[in-house]
Amino acid sequence: MDYAEKVAVVNRYVEAFEKQDMAIIRDIYADNAVVEDPVGTDLHEGIEAVCAFYEGALSSGAKLAITGPVRSAANTAAFPFQVNMGEMSIDIIDVFEFDDQGKVVSMKAYWGPDNM
């Protein structure tokens, strides 16, 4: 995957929250994907567990705003963004790891209480 393709996946991720569209989430993640959000919490393993996690996130009305450029090395992309839900906001950095088909196989979200 080149840089532009990775950025396109990041933009689709943001679009999924904007549209509350689970089909986008299902499309960008691999069947064997693992989500750790935030890092240090229980893993969501496999596409069904990943989708169950995002169903809650999307239904919360959270909106994402990218706050800096996507950084990329090898088969990964890291990007800073802010989650906004009403008057609450959280500053987060997500790291996507991609498989050979361009699907996200790992997502790690870096944030904690000090980022709220």
VOLUMNU-282888 format. One record per residue (C-alpha): z, x, y; residue in one letter; residue number from 0. Coordinates in Angstrom, 1 decimal, always signed. Layout:
BEGIN
[r [Z X Y] "A" NUM]
...
This chain:
BEGIN
[r [+0.0 +0.0 +0.0] "M" 0]
[r [-0.7 +1.2 +3.4] "D" 1]
[r [+1.4 +0.8 +6.5] "Y" 2]
[r [-0.5 -2.3 +7.8] "A" 3]
[r [+0.0 -4.1 +4.4] "E" 4]
[r [+3.7 -3.4 +4.5] "K" 5]
[r [+4.0 -4.7 +8.0] "V" 6]
[r [+2.0 -7.8 +7.0] "A" 7]
[r [+4.6 -8.6 +4.3] "V" 8]
[r [+7.5 -8.1 +6.8] "V" 9]
[r [+5.7 -10.5 +9.1] "N" 10]
[r [+5.3 -13.1 +6.3] "R" 11]
[r [+9.0 -12.8 +5.6] "Y" 12]
[r [+9.8 -13.7 +9.3] "V" 13]
[r [+7.2 -16.5 +9.0] "E" 14]
[r [+9.0 -17.9 +6.0] "A" 15]
[r [+12.2 -18.4 +8.1] "F" 16]
[r [+10.3 -19.8 +11.0] "E" 17]
[r [+8.6 -22.4 +8.8] "K" 18]
[r [+11.4 -22.7 +6.3] "Q" 19]
[r [+8.7 -22.1 +3.6] "D" 20]
[r [+10.0 -21.2 +0.2] "M" 21]
[r [+6.4 -20.7 -1.0] "A" 22]
[r [+6.1 -17.6 +1.2] "I" 23]
[r [+9.3 -16.2 -0.3] "I" 24]
[r [+8.0 -16.8 -3.8] "R" 25]
[r [+4.7 -15.2 -2.9] "D" 26]
[r [+6.1 -12.0 -1.4] "I" 27]
[r [+8.7 -11.3 -4.2] "Y" 28]
[r [+7.9 -10.0 -7.7] "A" 29]
[r [+9.2 -11.9 -10.7] "D" 30]
[r [+11.7 -9.1 -11.4] "N" 31]
[r [+12.9 -8.8 -7.8] "A" 32]
[r [+16.4 -7.9 -6.9] "V" 33]
[r [+18.1 -8.9 -3.6] "V" 34]
[r [+21.3 -7.3 -2.3] "E" 35]
[r [+22.3 -9.1 +0.9] "D" 36]
[r [+24.4 -7.5 +2.3] "P" 37]
[r [+24.6 -4.2 +0.4] "V" 38]
[r [+27.8 -4.1 -1.7] "G" 39]
[r [+27.7 -7.8 -2.7] "T" 40]
[r [+26.5 -9.5 -5.9] "D" 41]
[r [+22.9 -9.0 -6.8] "L" 42]
[r [+20.4 -11.8 -7.0] "H" 43]
[r [+18.2 -10.7 -9.9] "E" 44]
[r [+14.9 -12.3 -10.9] "G" 45]
[r [+12.6 -14.6 -8.9] "I" 46]
[r [+14.6 -17.8 -9.6] "E" 47]
[r [+17.9 -16.2 -8.4] "A" 48]
[r [+16.1 -14.8 -5.4] "V" 49]
[r [+14.6 -18.1 -4.5] "C" 50]
[r [+18.0 -19.9 -4.9] "A" 51]
[r [+19.5 -17.4 -2.5] "F" 52]
[r [+16.7 -18.0 +0.0] "Y" 53]
[r [+16.9 -21.7 -0.3] "E" 54]
[r [+20.3 -21.5 +1.3] "G" 55]
[r [+19.2 -19.0 +3.9] "A" 56]
[r [+16.2 -21.0 +5.0] "L" 57]
[r [+18.0 -24.3 +5.0] "S" 58]
[r [+20.6 -22.9 +7.4] "S" 59]
[r [+18.0 -22.9 +10.2] "G" 60]
[r [+18.3 -19.1 +10.6] "A" 61]
[r [+15.4 -17.6 +12.6] "K" 62]
[r [+14.5 -13.9 +12.5] "L" 63]
[r [+13.4 -11.7 +15.4] "A" 64]
[r [+12.1 -8.2 +14.7] "I" 65]
[r [+13.9 -5.8 +17.1] "T" 66]
[r [+12.0 -2.5 +16.4] "G" 67]
[r [+9.1 -1.0 +14.6] "P" 68]
[r [+8.8 -1.1 +10.8] "V" 69]
[r [+9.5 +2.3 +9.3] "R" 70]
[r [+7.7 +3.2 +6.1] "S" 71]
[r [+7.8 +6.0 +3.5] "A" 72]
[r [+6.4 +6.0 +0.0] "A" 73]
[r [+6.6 +2.5 -1.4] "N" 74]
[r [+9.2 +1.2 +1.1] "T" 75]
[r [+9.5 -0.5 +4.5] "A" 76]
[r [+12.6 -0.7 +6.6] "A" 77]
[r [+12.9 -2.9 +9.6] "F" 78]
[r [+15.5 -3.9 +12.2] "P" 79]
[r [+15.8 -7.5 +13.1] "F" 80]
[r [+18.2 -10.1 +14.4] "Q" 81]
[r [+19.2 -13.3 +12.6] "V" 82]
[r [+19.9 -16.1 +15.0] "N" 83]
[r [+21.7 -19.3 +14.0] "M" 84]
[r [+22.8 -21.4 +16.9] "G" 85]
[r [+25.2 -19.2 +19.0] "E" 86]
[r [+25.7 -16.7 +16.2] "M" 87]
[r [+23.5 -13.6 +15.8] "S" 88]
[r [+23.6 -10.7 +13.3] "I" 89]
[r [+21.8 -7.4 +13.7] "D" 90]
[r [+20.4 -6.3 +10.3] "I" 91]
[r [+18.2 -3.7 +8.8] "I" 92]
[r [+16.3 -4.7 +5.6] "D" 93]
[r [+14.7 -2.3 +3.2] "V" 94]
[r [+11.9 -3.6 +1.0] "F" 95]
[r [+10.7 -1.6 -2.0] "E" 96]
[r [+7.2 -2.6 -3.3] "F" 97]
[r [+5.6 -2.5 -6.7] "D" 98]
[r [+2.0 -1.5 -7.4] "D" 99]
[r [+0.8 -5.1 -6.7] "Q" 100]
[r [+2.3 -5.1 -3.2] "G" 101]
[r [+5.2 -7.4 -4.2] "K" 102]
[r [+8.8 -6.8 -3.1] "V" 103]
[r [+10.8 -5.6 -6.1] "V" 104]
[r [+14.0 -4.7 -4.2] "S" 105]
[r [+15.4 -5.9 -0.9] "M" 106]
[r [+18.6 -4.5 +0.5] "K" 107]
[r [+20.1 -5.8 +3.7] "A" 108]
[r [+22.4 -3.5 +5.7] "Y" 109]
[r [+24.9 -5.4 +7.9] "W" 110]
[r [+28.5 -6.2 +8.1] "G" 111]
[r [+31.2 -7.8 +10.3] "P" 112]
[r [+30.6 -5.2 +13.1] "D" 113]
[r [+27.0 -6.4 +13.4] "N" 114]
[r [+27.9 -10.0 +14.2] "M" 115]
